[in-house]
Amino acid sequence: MSIPDRELETSPLGGAITRDGQTVMVHIYQFAGTEDEWTLEVVDIIAATSPRTRPSRPN
């Protein structure tokens, strides 16, 4: 069973964050055109990831 490619919508709240000399990239995204939950993914300097999913905020 194959999974179709889907477009992602990214949040402008993501980006690089540096604290105490350590920089990580924060990616916040959901499937475009849906009300799916947002996923927050933190990528550290050695490219290890730690994804987290939280419910969408009400509009």
C-alpha positions in Angstrom: 0.0 0.0 0.0 1.5 3.3 -1.0 0.9 6.7 0.7 0.2 9.5 -1.7 2.3 12.7 -1.5 0.4 15.5 0.2 1.2 19.2 0.3 2.1 20.7 3.7 1.1 24.0 5.2 3.8 25.5 7.4 3.4 27.9 10.3 5.4 31.2 10.3 6.1 30.5 14.0 8.8 27.9 13.0 12.4 28.7 12.4 15.9 28.6 13.9 16.1 29.1 17.7 19.5 29.5 19.5 19.9 29.3 23.2 23.1 28.8 25.2 25.0 28.4 22.0 22.8 25.5 20.7 20.7 26.1 17.6 17.7 23.9 16.6 15.3 24.2 13.7 11.6 24.2 14.6 9.2 23.0 11.9 5.4 23.4 12.5 3.2 22.0 9.8 -0.1 20.3 8.9 -1.6 18.8 5.7 -2.6 21.7 3.5 -6.4 22.4 3.2 -7.3 20.3 6.2 -8.2 20.8 9.8 -5.7 18.2 10.8 -3.6 18.6 14.0 -0.4 20.6 13.7 2.9 18.8 14.1 5.9 20.4 15.8 9.2 18.9 14.9 12.5 20.0 16.5 15.7 19.2 14.5 19.0 19.6 16.4 22.5 20.2 15.2 23.1 16.5 14.4 19.7 16.2 12.5 18.0 14.1 15.1 14.2 14.9 15.3 11.6 15.0 18.0 8.1 15.3 16.5 5.2 16.4 18.6 1.5 16.6 17.6 -1.0 18.8 19.3 -4.6 19.6 18.5 -5.4 22.6 16.3 -6.3 25.9 18.0 -9.9 27.0 17.4 -10.2 30.0 15.1 
